[in-house]
Amino acid sequence: PNEAMRIRIFFLGYLWMCGGCSMSIVAQSAMLRHKHGDWFWGLGVGFSQSLAENAKSTDFIVRQLPSVSMLFGHNFSPAFGMKLTGGINMQTSRCSDALVNTMPNIYGDGRYNFRCLTGSLSGIINMTNIFWGYEVERPLTWGFMFGAGLMKTFSFDEKLNTWNTFPKESKPYYPVNNAGGLYIVGHAGLVCDVRLSEPWDAGVELRVNATDNEYNGVSNGNHLDFYLDLMCNFVYHFKNGKQQLRRFREPPRIVFVDPVLVDHTNEYTETVRYGESMHTVIPFYSGFAYLNAATTKRLLFVARFLQAHPLVNLNIVGHPDITAEHDLKYHSDLAQRRATIVRETLVNKFHVPTHRVRVTFDDKALQPYKIVREWVPSVNFIMEEPNEDSQL
């Protein structure tokens, strides 16, 4: 029966772990991702309490023993992460009440202490990010943890040397292998993290550890013990590789801009050459006749040129995207609308006198384009002498 009970417990734990992993994998598909993930390191301090059958009958305060640990982990997404934890803690256990009542001069209160060195691998499921979505600045998150590892016991109380001198056949009898042992430990629990700053978190971790050892103070063959850890963790998040970011953030979106839109950063030194075109041209998105912030900024250089050269007028020449071999009216109208919007912007926004700019159009493309959807140089400026006729 005891063996069957242990099998059921571990089987249920296995199903819980598999279900948690499956849920986190499904949820994290909608989460932010980073090439280098989110690496972190931390230090934990707290208390470990034995829940062994006979130890729980002792004073509650007595069973609160110090525990320290170090952790190192990686969040694969805001929904799921893993961590390695190594630590040392003190534990207490107790022999049976019958021994304490029968031979108090030998067994005293029946309680004995030992130390545990533990190492474990844990999976972490962040329930806050799964159900409410991920936010970089969220101050508090909570989730579940589960995993397994090894526990090494050592440094037992010397009183066990006396207990172990009784022959096995004698009653009462409670031997404890004070040489210690190495045991498999499974655990599950809750985690709550508070964001302190960009790199730092503080968290509370409550987990129950289950192990099959021989320190539970009973003699019926059931050696399954439970230990409760309550830890306060201080966690530091490393930067994410070349991105130089901590935690998870939206990757910087670099919007593609056709090179023709950034030519305005090259402030050409225009030379007055009557009858010739300025270096500056105005691009339009193929098929359209509107100005955006970048193309409007380029017109600022044209306005400054006119201000610096009061004896120069400009002929604003509009062009279609392609040579107007088919549907001449459409392409001619597009070229004229482009030249007109440029003139109106120079006059209304940059206060260029109307008599200094006129509008014409050409049915030939100023520069051929490669694909349908792109920015195409569509308006150029011809420098004219002020005594020439102007189209107002």
N, C-alpha and C positions, 0 to 999 in steps of 0.2 A: 504493500500500500504506500509506504513512504517513497519508494522508487517511482511508483506511478504518479504520485503527487509532484515530485520534482520534474518528471517528464512533462506533465501538463503545464506547470509553471513556465518552464523554458519554451515550450511550444507556443503558449499564448504570447510570451514576450517576443518571440520570433515573428509571429503574425503582426503584432503591433509595429515592430520595426519595419517590416516589409510594406505595411499599409502606409506608414508615415513617409517612407521613401517614395512610394508611388504617387502620393498626393503632392509632395513637394516637386517632383519632376514635372507633373502636369501643370502645376501652378507657375513654375519658374519660366515656362515658355513665353509668358507675357511680360517678364521682368527685364529690366535693363541688364545688359551684359557688358563686360569689359574684357579685353584681350588678356590682361594680366590679373583679373580678379581683385579680391580684397584680402590681403594678408594681414594678420594681426598677431600680437604677442601680448601676454598678460601675466599678472601675478594675483593670486588669490589667498585670502586669509579667512579663517572662520572656525567652525566647530564641527566635530564629528560625534555622533551619538549612536551607541549600540542599541539595536532593537531585539537582541537575542531574548529568548523566552524568559530566562531567569534574570538577565541583566535589567530588564525593564521594571523589575520589582524594587530596584534600588532607588535612591533619591534622584529626582530628575536633574538637579544641578550637578550632582556628582558625575553624571553620565555625559556632561558637556565637556569634551576634551578638545584641545586646540588642534588645528589642521592648517597646513600651508601647501600651496601648489603653484606650479608654473604651467602655462598653457601656450600653445602655438597653433594657429589655425588659418583656414582659408575659406572665405565665402565665395562659392562658385556663382551665386546669384543672390539678389536680396531675399530669395525664398529659402535657400538651402546652403548650408556650410558644414564644414567638419573641423574638428580640433583634436590635437593630442594633448593630454593632460598628464603630468607627473607630479606626485606629491607625497608628503609624509604626514601621518596623523597618529594620534594616540587613540587606543580603543580600550574599552573595559568589558569584561564578561564576568560571569558569576557561576559558582557551582549551585547545586540544588538546595532548596530550603531544608530538606531532610538532613543534609550534612551540617548546615549551619546550626540547626536546632539540636542535633545529636552531639556534635563535638565542636562547640564554639571556641574552645581553647586552641584548637588546631586550625579550623577553617575561618575563625573570626567572622567577619561579615560576608565571607564567601566571595568577595569581589577581588579580581586581579586585573592588572593592566598589562598591555603590550603595545607595541608600535607596528604600524603597517606602512610599507612602501608600495605605492600604487602607480600603475601606468595604464592609460586607457585611451581608446579612440572613440570619439563621439560624433554622431550626426546631429545637426541643429536645424530645426524647421521653424522659420520665423512666421508665426501665424498672423502677426499684425500686417506684414507686407503682403501676405497672401490674400487676406480678406479686405484690407483697406487700401492696398496699393502702396508702392514705394515712394517715399519722400525723403530727400537728402537731409532736410532740416528737422525731421520728426524727432521730438525730444525723448520719446519712450517707446520701446517695442517689447514684445513678449513672445515666447515660443516654447517648443518642446525640445528635449534632448534625449538621446538614447544611444547605447553603445555597450562595449565590453572591453575587458582588459585583464591584467594580472595583478595579484596582490601578494606581497611577500611579508610574512609576519616574523617579528624578531623582538629581542629585548623584553622578555617576560619577567614578571616579578619573581624575586628569589623565593618567595613563599611556596612556589610550585615545587621546589626541590623537596620540601617537607611533605607536601601532598603526595608526591610520586613515590615516596618510600613505603607506602602501604602496599602489601601484596594484593594482587588483583582479586584474590578470592575473598579478601576481607570486606566487611560491610561496616560502615560506609566506605566508598571508594570513588575517587574522582581524579583520575590521572589526566594531566595535560602535557602534551608534547611541547616542552618549552624550547625545543630546538627550532621551532617555527616550521613554516612550510610555504609552498608556492601554490596559489589557488586561482582559479578562473572567476572573474567577477563580471556580472552584468549590471547595468544601471539604466535608470530612466528618471526624468525629472522635468522641472520648469526652469526657464531662464527669463530674466527681466533686465533689460539694458537701458541705461539713461545716457543720452548723448551730452557730454560735457563740453566738447569743442570739436574742431575738425578731426584731429587725430585721436582724441581720448574719449573713452567710455567708462562708466562705472556700472557694474551689474551685480545682481543677486542671483545666485544659483542654488536651487534646492533639488537634491537628487537622492534617490533611494538605491543603495547598492545591495545586490544579492550574491552570496557566495556559499559554496558547499564546503565548509571547514568543520573543525571539531571543537569550536570554542563557545557553544551555545548552552552549555551547562545542563544538558539532559543526557540520558543514557538509553533512549529508546531507538537509537539508530538514525534519527532525523537530525542531520547536521546543517540544514539550510539556515543560514543567518542573514540578517538584514542590518545595514548600517545607513544612517541618515546623515548626509552632509549638507550643511548650510554655509555657503561661501560668499564672500564679497570679492568681486574681481575688478581689477583695474586694467583696462585693455588699451593698447596703443595700436593704431592702424598705420601700416606702412603705405608709402606712395606706390601708385600703380605704374611701375615701369616707366617707359618713355613719356607717358601721358602726364606724369607728375601730379597725379590726383590721388586723394584718399577716398575710400568708400566707393560707391557706385554713382556715377553721374552720366547724364546724356553726353555721348561723345560730341566734341565740337563739330558742328555742321559747316563745312566749307562749301558755300554756294558757288557753283560754277558760273563764272562771268566771262563772257567772250572777251578776248584781249582788246577788241575795239572799244569796249566800255571803260577800260582803265587807261586809255591813251591820254586822258586829260591830266594824268599825273605828270606827263611830260610837257611842261610849259614851253612850247616852241617860241623861239624868238622870231616873230614874223617880220619879214622885210617887205616894205611897200613895193609892189610890182604891179602896176596898173595892167589890167587885162588878164592877170594870172590868178590862180586859186590860192587861198590861204592853206596852210598846213592842216588847220583844224577842220574836221568834218564831223557831222552829227549822224550817229547810227540810229536806226529804227528797227524794231522787231519785224521780221518779214511778214508782210500782209497788213501791217498796222501803221497808224500815224499818230502815236502818242509819245510824250516825253516823260521819262522817269527822273528820279533824283540825280542819277549819274549823268544822263544826257543834258539835263538842265544845268548842271554844274559846268559842263563843257561850254555852254553858251555864255557863261560868265567870262570866259577867256576872250570870246568874240566881242562882248561888250567892252571889256577893258582895252582891247585893241582899237576899237573905234574911239574910245575916250583919249587914248594916247596919240591917235592920228586923226585930228579933226578935219583934215582935208581929204579923207578917204571915205567913200561910200561903198556899200556892198550890194551885190546882186545875189540874192539867196536862190540857189538853184536846187529844185527838188528832183529826185530820181526814183524810178520804180525799183523793185527787187531784181527784175530780169528785163531783158530787152523786150519791148512791147510788140512782139510779132503777132500775138493773138490777144484778143480782147483789149484793143488799144485804149478804149474809153476808160476801162477800169484802171489800167496802169497809169494812164495820164492823170486821172483824178487822184489816185494815190500819191503820185509825185507832187501834185499841186497842193494837196492837203498837208503834206509834210513840210513843204516850204512855207505855207501859210502859218502853221502852228509855230514854226521857228521864229518867223517875223513877229507874230503876236507876243511871244514870250520875250523877245528882245525889247519890244516897245513897252509892254505892260509891266513886266517884272524888273527889267534892268534899265528902263527909262531911256532907251535909245530914241532919238528924234525920228519921226516917221519918214521924213524926207531923205534920210541917210540909208534906208534899206528898202529894196524892192524885191518882188517875187517873180521868178520864172520857173519853168520846169522842162525837163528833158525826158524823152521816151527811152533813153538808154540807161542801163544800170551803171552806177558810179563804180561799183566793184562787184564782180560776180560772187555769189555765195555758194557754199558747198552742199548744204542740206536745207530742208524746208524751214525748220524752226531754229532760227538763229538771228543774231543782230547783224544788220547789214548797213554799211556806210551809205547814206541815202540823201544827204544834203551837204553841199559844199558852198563856199563863198568866193565870188569873183570880185576882186578889188577894182573899183571904178573911180574916175575923177569926178569931183563934185559938179562939174558943168554938164555931165551927161544926163540924159532924161531919166527920171525915176518914176517907177510905178508905185503910186501911193495907195 
